[in-house]
């Protein structure tokens, strides 16, 4: 069941919500698997926004996720 307050927060500012969720996942990864976190840092460090977007799209595709469709479900256009 979805918390109505959380749903309102997502709809009012989807970018902030996604950024917060990503930060929470990264913090968890850093604590549980420092090697994976270090690899993530190496993959993303020093890349431009376009490079990061392409990396995210490639990783999502490898996992069978259409990142553009996922983003659009949150009202975000990539």
N, C-alpha and C positions, 0 to 999 in steps of 0.2 A: 504494500500500500504506500502511495506517495504522500509525503508530508505536504499539506497545502502551502505552508510557509516556504518550504524549499522549492516547490513548483513555481511560486510567485517570484522567488529570487532568480531562478534559472531563466524564466521568461523575461524578467525586467533587465537582466544583464548577463546574457549567456557567456560572453567572453570572460567576464570576471569569474563566473562559476567554473568554467572549464579550466582557467588558470589556477584557481584554488584547488580543484580536484587534482590537476597535474602536480602541483606542489606537494600535496598530501601524498600522492603515489611516489614521488621522488624521495621524499623524506623517509617513507616506509622502505623503499628500495635501498636507500643509503644505509639504514640500520640493519636490514635483513640480509642484504647481499652487496657488500661494498664493492666486489669485483664488477658486478653488473652496473652499479652506479658509476664506477670509474670508466667503464666502457662507454656508457651513455655520454659522459662528459667529453671523452675523446671524439665521439661521433658528432657532437654538436658544437664543440668549442671552436670559436673563430669563424663560424659559418655565417653567411648572410641570411636574411630572412627568406629569400628565394631558395637558397640551399637547404635551409631547415624545413621549408614547406615540402620540397621534393623528397627529402629524407623521410619525413613523416608519411608522405603518400606511398613511398616505396615500402616502408615497414608495414603499413596498414595493408597494402596489397598482398604482401607475403603472408599475412595472417588471414587473408580472405575478407578484409573489411574495406568497403567503399567509403573512404574518408569524406569525400564530397557529399555523399548521401547522408552520412552520419552528421556532418556539420549542418547540412540544410535542415535536418530534423530539429536543430536547436536555433534555427533562424540565422545561421552564419553562412555567408557566401565565401567560398574559397576561390 
